[in-house]
Amino acid sequence: MHTPLRPSGNNVLDLRPTTLKLSSLKSTSLTSIHDLQRHFTPFGQIQSLIIIENGESALIKYQKHGDALKAFE
């Protein structure tokens, strides 16, 4: 289990320095891979994007730690 560096609501940037985990997706307009890519690509190059937990959460992995930090803020 990863220890969060700092929480922001239900979202956390974990110790894998390029991965952002988003929670509660169903309460947002970001409900598909395409929606998430369009929203998060401006922060940097996405290495992988996975929707998990029956569409409730997503993992977004950036190539660079700084890009993940920009998306997190």
C-alpha positions in Angstrom: 0.0 0.0 0.0 1.2 3.5 -0.9 1.3 6.3 1.6 -0.2 9.5 0.1 2.1 12.6 -0.1 -0.8 15.0 0.3 -4.5 14.6 -0.1 -6.8 16.8 -2.1 -10.4 15.7 -1.4 -10.5 12.0 -2.4 -7.6 12.3 -4.9 -4.0 11.5 -4.0 -0.6 11.6 -5.5 1.0 8.5 -4.2 4.7 7.5 -3.8 4.9 6.3 -7.4 5.9 9.8 -8.4 4.2 9.8 -11.9 0.9 8.3 -11.0 -2.3 10.2 -10.1 -5.3 8.3 -8.7 -8.7 9.9 -9.1 -11.7 8.9 -7.1 -15.4 9.5 -7.4 -15.4 9.7 -11.2 -19.1 9.0 -11.5 -19.8 12.3 -9.9 -17.9 14.2 -12.6 -18.2 14.5 -16.4 -15.0 12.5 -16.8 -16.6 9.1 -17.4 -14.6 7.7 -20.3 -11.0 7.1 -21.3 -11.4 9.8 -24.0 -12.8 12.3 -21.5 -9.9 11.7 -19.2 -7.3 11.9 -21.9 -8.7 15.2 -23.2 -8.8 16.7 -19.7 -5.4 15.5 -18.5 -3.2 15.6 -21.6 -2.6 19.4 -21.3 -0.6 18.7 -18.1 1.9 16.4 -19.9 2.4 13.2 -21.8 0.3 10.4 -20.4 2.0 7.0 -20.3 -1.1 5.0 -19.4 -4.6 5.6 -18.2 -6.8 3.0 -16.6 -10.4 3.2 -15.3 -10.8 0.9 -12.3 -13.4 -0.1 -9.6 -16.4 -0.2 -12.0 -15.7 3.3 -13.3 -15.4 4.8 -9.8 -11.7 5.6 -10.1 -8.9 6.1 -12.6 -5.1 5.8 -12.6 -3.2 8.2 -14.8 0.5 7.6 -15.2 2.6 10.5 -16.6 6.1 10.2 -18.0 7.4 12.9 -15.7 6.8 13.6 -12.0 6.4 17.3 -12.7 3.6 16.6 -15.1 1.8 14.5 -12.4 2.2 17.3 -9.9 0.7 19.9 -12.3 -2.3 17.7 -12.9 -2.6 17.1 -9.2 -2.7 20.8 -8.3 
